[in-house]
Amino acid sequence: LLREKLLNYIEEDSLAYNKVVEAYKLPKESEEEKAFRILKIEEGLKIAASVPLKVAETSFEIFPLVEAVVERGNKSSVTDALVGAMMARTGVLSAVLNIRINLDSIKDDEFVKELKAKADFLENETNAYEKKILELSPFKWYNARISINCRALGMILFITTTQKRIIMEKIGIGKIAVLLAITDDEKLKKQYED
């Protein structure tokens, strides 16, 4: 069910983006045309910000599932569940980033305030839930390195270059951390991990 919802959001997101593009193409010669165009752009941007909120909320629903696997599942599935928690975190935070990018262009202060509060809440809850799940792991000595490396790798694989830069700046992951996440060169890793 979660998979189906997330797949449907791909189509919704595409349609929302198309509405914004169409609104920007509207004529803007007369004052009436300008006002109508501004209204349609605002409507489109609100939809474009709302779809990632659904993605973030749905991605967050993955956490209780992977938590159950870590706590009660087959021991050989624990690492899969831990990676699932990290990927859920990447899904939520990528969607939150898209919400924030869209909010920058929306003029309706009440709408912006409401979605920003929801995005902030989801970000905080996501970070806490991922940490809670990782702490359930029998691999405690390795959790911090796994989390940082998977976050960096998840960003590389699933989001745009601009989003990567913004997230890396926000959470403090620099080029070296990303390099360490994707390299197999043990000598290079040793040099920078110390």
C-alpha positions in Angstrom: 0.0 0.0 0.0 2.8 2.5 0.8 4.5 1.6 -2.4 1.3 2.3 -4.4 0.8 5.6 -2.6 4.4 6.7 -3.3 4.1 5.6 -7.0 0.9 7.6 -7.3 2.6 10.7 -5.9 5.1 10.6 -8.8 2.2 11.3 -11.2 0.7 13.9 -8.8 4.0 15.7 -8.6 4.4 15.7 -12.3 0.8 17.1 -12.8 1.5 19.7 -10.1 4.7 20.8 -11.8 2.8 21.1 -15.1 0.2 23.4 -13.5 3.0 25.7 -12.4 4.6 25.7 -15.9 1.2 26.3 -17.5 0.5 29.2 -15.1 3.8 30.9 -16.0 2.9 30.7 -19.7 -0.4 32.6 -19.2 -0.6 36.0 -20.8 0.4 39.1 -18.7 -0.5 42.0 -20.9 -3.4 43.5 -19.1 -3.8 44.0 -15.3 -6.6 41.4 -15.3 -4.3 38.9 -17.1 -1.5 39.6 -14.7 -3.8 39.1 -11.7 -5.2 35.9 -13.1 -1.7 34.6 -13.9 -0.4 35.4 -10.4 -3.4 33.6 -8.9 -2.8 30.5 -11.0 0.9 30.5 -10.2 0.1 30.6 -6.5 -2.4 27.8 -6.8 0.1 25.7 -8.7 2.8 26.3 -6.2 0.6 25.4 -3.3 -0.2 22.0 -5.0 3.5 21.6 -5.9 4.4 22.1 -2.2 1.5 19.8 -0.9 2.5 16.7 -2.9 6.0 16.5 -1.3 4.3 16.8 2.1 2.3 13.6 1.2 5.5 11.9 0.1 7.2 12.9 3.4 4.3 11.7 5.5 4.0 8.4 3.6 7.8 7.8 3.8 7.6 8.4 7.5 5.2 5.5 7.8 8.1 3.2 6.9 9.7 3.7 10.3 7.4 1.5 12.4 7.7 -1.3 9.9 11.5 -1.4 9.9 11.5 -0.9 13.6 9.4 -4.1 14.0 11.9 -6.0 11.8 14.8 -4.8 13.9 13.1 -5.7 17.2 11.2 -8.9 16.3 12.3 -9.9 12.8 14.7 -12.5 11.5 18.2 -11.7 12.7 19.5 -11.9 9.1 17.1 -9.1 8.1 18.3 -6.6 10.7 20.8 -4.9 8.4 18.1 -4.6 5.6 15.8 -3.0 8.1 18.5 -0.6 9.2 19.2 0.4 5.7 15.4 0.8 5.2 15.3 3.2 8.1 18.1 5.3 6.5 16.5 5.3 3.1 13.1 6.3 4.7 15.0 9.2 6.3 16.4 10.2 2.9 12.9 10.0 1.4 11.3 12.2 4.1 14.1 14.8 4.1 14.3 14.9 0.3 10.5 15.6 0.3 10.9 18.2 3.1 13.5 20.0 1.0 11.1 20.1 -1.9 8.4 21.6 0.3 10.8 24.3 1.5 12.0 25.1 -2.1 8.3 25.6 -3.2 7.4 27.6 -0.1 10.0 30.2 -1.0 7.8 31.3 -3.9 4.4 31.3 -2.2 2.9 34.6 -1.0 0.2 33.1 1.3 1.9 33.6 4.7 -0.6 31.4 6.5 -0.2 28.5 4.0 3.6 28.9 4.2 3.6 28.9 8.0 1.4 25.8 8.2 3.5 23.7 5.7 6.7 24.9 7.2 5.6 23.8 10.7 4.6 20.4 9.3 8.0 20.1 7.4 9.9 21.1 10.6 8.0 18.5 12.6 8.6 15.8 10.1 12.3 16.6 9.9 12.7 16.4 13.7 10.6 13.3 14.1 12.4 11.6 11.3 15.8 12.3 12.7 14.7 11.0 16.1 13.0 7.9 14.8 16.0 6.9 12.6 18.3 7.4 15.6 16.0 5.3 17.8 16.0 2.4 15.2 19.8 2.6 14.7 20.3 2.4 18.5 18.3 -0.9 18.5 20.9 -2.4 16.2 23.3 -5.0 17.5 26.0 -3.1 15.5 26.2 -0.1 17.7 29.9 0.5 17.1 29.2 0.9 13.4 26.0 2.9 13.5 27.4 6.4 13.2 29.6 5.6 10.2 26.8 3.6 8.5 24.3 6.4 9.0 26.6 9.2 7.6 27.7 7.1 4.6 24.2 5.9 3.7 22.9 9.5 4.0 25.5 10.8 1.7 25.1 7.9 -0.7 21.3 8.3 -0.6 21.6 11.9 -1.5 23.9 11.1 -4.4 21.5 8.5 -5.7 18.1 10.0 -5.2 18.1 13.8 -5.4 19.2 16.6 -7.7 22.5 18.3 -7.6 21.0 21.5 -6.1 19.3 19.5 -3.4 22.5 17.6 -2.6 24.4 20.8 -2.1 21.7 22.3 0.1 21.4 19.2 2.2 25.1 18.7 2.5 25.5 22.3 3.7 22.6 21.9 6.1 23.8 18.7 7.8 27.5 19.5 7.4 28.5 16.7 5.0 31.4 17.9 2.9 33.1 16.5 -0.2 35.3 14.2 1.9 32.3 12.5 3.6 30.6 11.9 0.3 33.9 10.6 -1.2 34.2 8.2 1.8 30.6 7.0 1.3 31.2 6.0 -2.3 34.8 4.9 -2.5 36.2 1.4 -2.2 39.8 2.7 -1.7 40.6 1.6 1.8 43.9 3.6 1.8 42.0 6.8 1.0 39.3 6.1 3.6 42.0 5.5 6.3 43.7 8.8 5.4 40.5 10.9 5.8 38.7 8.9 8.6 41.5 9.7 11.0 
